[in-house]
Every structure is written in C-alpha cells, then in structure tokens.
C-alpha cells in the first residue's frame, strides 16, 4: 500500500485486533463517544498506526483526539486521515507543504451493492481503468476519501453527487472547484488515498 502514496506521505495499515482500544491515549479515549467495543477497537487500531507514522515525522506521543464533527485533530503542521472497515484499519499522515490535506478510506475488496452504487455514482464519474467488479467499491471509497481531504479546507458538507471522480486520470473535483489527486489499490483491500496539492 505504501506504493500508492506520493512522496512525503506515510501510509500504514493493520488488521484490527482484540484489545486495540487500549492503544487510545487518554485524551483520545475521552474524545471518542462510541461505547461499542468494536468501534473503540477500530479507533484504537487506526490511531496506533498514526502514532507510529507521526513518530517518524518527529511527533512522538502526540494525541489525535476526535473533533466534535468527527474528524481527527492533527498536530500543527501535519495533515492526516484515518479509516477502518470491520477488519482493517488504515492511516495516512504528511507534513503540510506540497500536500495541504489528505483523506483515506478502506473497504472490502467486494463489489458494491447496486442500491448503494445508485446513490454514489453520477454520469460524469469515470471508472473504466478500474477492475470492473470493484469499480463501484473503488468509486465509493474515492468519494469518501475526497470528502475527508477537502472538508478541513472548505468546511462544506458534500454529498456523493457533489464529487466527480475520474479513476482513469487519478483525479477528482468537487462542486466547489477543489481539485484532488487520487491513488488506490484493490487488493487485499480497496484503499483509496486522496490528496490536495498546495497551489
């Protein structure tokens, strides 16, 4: 998965394990209202990855609390993103510089159900370059990752119809005109990394 990341972006993944909620630092644990053990385990796994990536950037032992809007709060000068499905957690971090914002999403490598595809896809989306069985799932993950990347910059709530994805060129655009680059892999999980380059 590291191969999908542009220069300067650190990415990691791991299988969620029993006890991963124990990786939450006290400030993180207080900020995550979920009482369901599975949700706290997944949050702990994703933050455990992110803590390691942040240490590589010289930010050791820094908490990544959850903001009231649900997004992780990163240290000054750092952008990042967390995601998980039922089994896998992923994280991406980068110093703010030529990359101004990141978003990441992970999904099972399975076809997207038709009813969800109908909600996600718009006629302008382009997915010809993707595996046809997984194109819908990659599209879904791409729009989730794009939203995570642009929300901290624009503070605007976007629906799936507000994001146009072109997997052929590895780009996306929002209704606000924000341009986002995309990179993805589809095995063993669908992982999409969205990143906004500094202008």
C-alpha positions as CSV (number, residue, x, y, z in Angstrom):
1,X,0.0,0.0,0.0
2,X,2.9,2.4,0.5
3,X,3.4,2.2,-3.2
4,X,0.2,4.3,-3.8
5,X,1.4,7.2,-1.7
6,X,3.1,10.3,-3.2
7,X,6.4,11.4,-1.9
8,X,6.3,12.7,1.7
9,X,3.1,10.8,2.6
10,X,3.4,8.0,5.1
11,X,0.7,5.3,5.0
12,X,0.1,2.3,7.2
13,X,-2.4,-0.5,7.7
14,X,-3.1,-3.4,10.1
15,X,-5.7,-5.9,11.0
16,X,-7.9,-4.8,13.9
17,X,-7.3,-7.0,17.0
18,X,-8.9,-7.6,20.3
19,X,-7.6,-5.1,22.8
20,X,-6.8,-2.4,20.3
21,X,-8.9,0.0,22.2
22,X,-6.0,0.0,24.7
23,X,-3.9,2.0,22.2
24,X,-6.1,5.0,22.6
25,X,-4.3,7.7,24.6
26,X,-6.4,9.2,27.5
27,X,-7.3,12.4,25.6
28,X,-8.3,10.3,22.6
29,X,-10.4,7.9,24.6
30,X,-12.3,10.8,26.2
31,X,-13.0,12.4,22.8
32,X,-14.5,9.2,21.3
33,X,-18.1,8.9,22.5
34,X,-18.7,5.4,21.0
35,X,-19.4,2.9,23.6
36,X,-19.4,-0.1,21.2
37,X,-16.3,-2.1,21.8
38,X,-15.8,-2.7,18.0
39,X,-15.8,1.0,17.3
40,X,-13.3,1.8,20.1
41,X,-11.1,-1.1,18.9
42,X,-11.1,0.2,15.3
43,X,-10.3,3.7,16.5
44,X,-7.5,2.4,18.7
45,X,-6.0,0.4,15.8
46,X,-6.1,3.4,13.4
47,X,-4.6,5.7,15.9
48,X,-1.9,3.1,16.8
49,X,-0.8,3.2,13.2
50,X,-1.0,7.0,13.1
51,X,1.1,7.3,16.3
52,X,3.9,5.3,14.6
53,X,3.7,7.4,11.4
54,X,3.8,10.6,13.5
55,X,6.8,9.3,15.4
56,X,8.6,9.0,12.0
57,X,7.9,12.7,11.5
58,X,9.3,13.6,14.9
59,X,5.9,14.0,16.7
60,X,6.2,11.3,19.4
61,X,3.4,10.6,21.8
62,X,1.0,13.2,20.3
63,X,-2.7,12.5,20.9
64,X,-5.1,12.5,17.9
65,X,-8.4,13.4,19.5
66,X,-11.7,13.3,17.7
67,X,-13.3,16.7,17.0
68,X,-17.0,17.2,17.6
69,X,-17.6,17.0,13.8
70,X,-16.0,13.5,13.9
71,X,-12.7,14.3,12.2
72,X,-9.3,13.6,13.9
73,X,-7.4,16.6,15.2
74,X,-3.8,16.5,13.9
75,X,-0.8,18.3,15.4
76,X,0.1,21.7,13.9
77,X,1.9,21.4,10.6
78,X,0.6,17.9,10.0
79,X,-2.3,16.6,7.8
80,X,-3.6,13.1,8.1
81,X,-6.6,10.8,7.8
82,X,-7.8,7.6,9.5
83,X,-10.2,4.9,8.3
84,X,-11.3,1.4,9.0
85,X,-13.8,-1.2,7.9
86,X,-14.8,-4.2,10.1
87,X,-11.4,-5.9,9.9
88,X,-8.7,-3.4,8.7
89,X,-7.5,0.0,9.9
90,X,-5.5,2.4,7.8
91,X,-3.9,5.8,8.4
92,X,-2.0,8.4,6.3
93,X,0.0,11.4,7.5
94,X,2.2,14.1,5.9
95,X,3.8,17.3,6.8
96,X,1.8,20.2,5.4
97,X,3.9,21.5,2.5
98,X,3.4,20.4,-1.1
99,X,0.5,18.3,0.3
100,X,-2.1,20.5,2.0
101,X,-4.7,17.9,3.0
102,X,-5.2,14.1,3.0
103,X,-8.1,11.7,3.0
104,X,-8.1,7.9,3.1
105,X,-10.7,5.2,3.0
106,X,-10.7,1.4,3.2
107,X,-13.3,-1.0,2.0
108,X,-13.6,-4.8,1.5
109,X,-12.5,-5.9,-2.0
110,X,-16.0,-6.9,-3.0
111,X,-18.5,-5.5,-5.5
112,X,-20.6,-2.6,-4.2
113,X,-24.3,-3.4,-3.9
114,X,-26.3,-2.0,-6.7
115,X,-28.6,0.1,-4.5
116,X,-25.5,1.9,-2.9
117,X,-23.9,2.3,-6.3
118,X,-27.1,4.1,-7.5
119,X,-26.6,6.6,-4.6
120,X,-22.9,7.1,-5.2
121,X,-22.4,7.3,-8.9
122,X,-23.1,10.2,-11.2
123,X,-22.9,10.3,-15.0
124,X,-19.7,12.3,-15.0
125,X,-17.7,9.7,-13.0
126,X,-15.1,7.7,-14.9
127,X,-14.1,4.2,-13.7
128,X,-13.0,2.4,-16.9
129,X,-9.5,2.0,-15.7
130,X,-10.6,0.1,-12.6
131,X,-11.3,-3.6,-12.2
132,X,-15.0,-3.8,-13.4
133,X,-16.1,-6.0,-10.4
134,X,-14.6,-3.5,-7.9
135,X,-15.1,-0.2,-9.8
136,X,-18.2,0.7,-7.8
137,X,-16.4,0.0,-4.5
138,X,-13.4,2.0,-5.5
139,X,-15.6,4.9,-6.6
140,X,-17.4,4.8,-3.2
141,X,-14.1,4.8,-1.3
142,X,-12.7,7.5,-3.5
143,X,-15.6,9.8,-2.7
144,X,-15.3,9.1,1.0
145,X,-11.5,9.9,0.8
146,X,-12.1,13.1,-1.2
147,X,-14.6,14.3,1.3
148,X,-12.2,13.7,4.2
149,X,-9.4,15.6,2.2
150,X,-11.5,18.6,1.3
151,X,-13.7,19.2,4.4
152,X,-10.8,20.6,6.5
153,X,-10.1,23.1,3.7
154,X,-13.5,24.2,2.7
155,X,-15.7,23.3,5.7
156,X,-18.5,22.4,3.4
157,X,-20.7,19.3,3.6
158,X,-20.7,17.4,0.3
159,X,-22.9,14.6,-0.9
160,X,-21.7,11.9,-3.4
161,X,-23.3,13.9,-6.2
162,X,-21.1,16.9,-5.3
163,X,-17.9,14.9,-6.1
164,X,-16.9,13.8,-9.6
165,X,-14.3,11.1,-9.7
166,X,-12.1,10.1,-12.7
167,X,-10.2,7.0,-11.8
168,X,-8.7,6.9,-15.4
169,X,-6.7,10.1,-14.7
170,X,-6.5,9.7,-10.9
171,X,-8.3,12.9,-10.1
172,X,-11.5,14.2,-8.6
173,X,-13.2,17.5,-8.4
174,X,-15.8,18.9,-6.0
175,X,-18.7,21.2,-6.8
176,X,-16.7,24.0,-5.1
177,X,-14.0,23.6,-7.7
178,X,-11.5,21.9,-5.4
179,X,-9.2,19.5,-7.4
180,X,-8.0,16.4,-5.6
181,X,-5.5,13.7,-6.7
182,X,-6.2,10.0,-6.2
183,X,-4.2,6.9,-5.7
184,X,-5.6,3.4,-4.9
185,X,-5.0,-0.3,-4.6
186,X,-7.7,-3.0,-4.7
187,X,-6.0,-6.0,-3.0
188,X,-6.2,-7.4,-0.4
189,X,-8.5,-4.4,0.4
190,X,-9.7,-1.4,-1.5
191,X,-7.7,1.5,-0.2
192,X,-8.1,5.0,-1.7
193,X,-5.8,7.9,-0.8
194,X,-7.0,11.4,-1.8
195,X,-4.6,14.4,-1.5
196,X,-4.8,18.1,-2.2
197,X,-1.6,19.5,-3.5
198,X,-0.6,23.0,-2.4
199,X,-1.2,25.7,-5.1
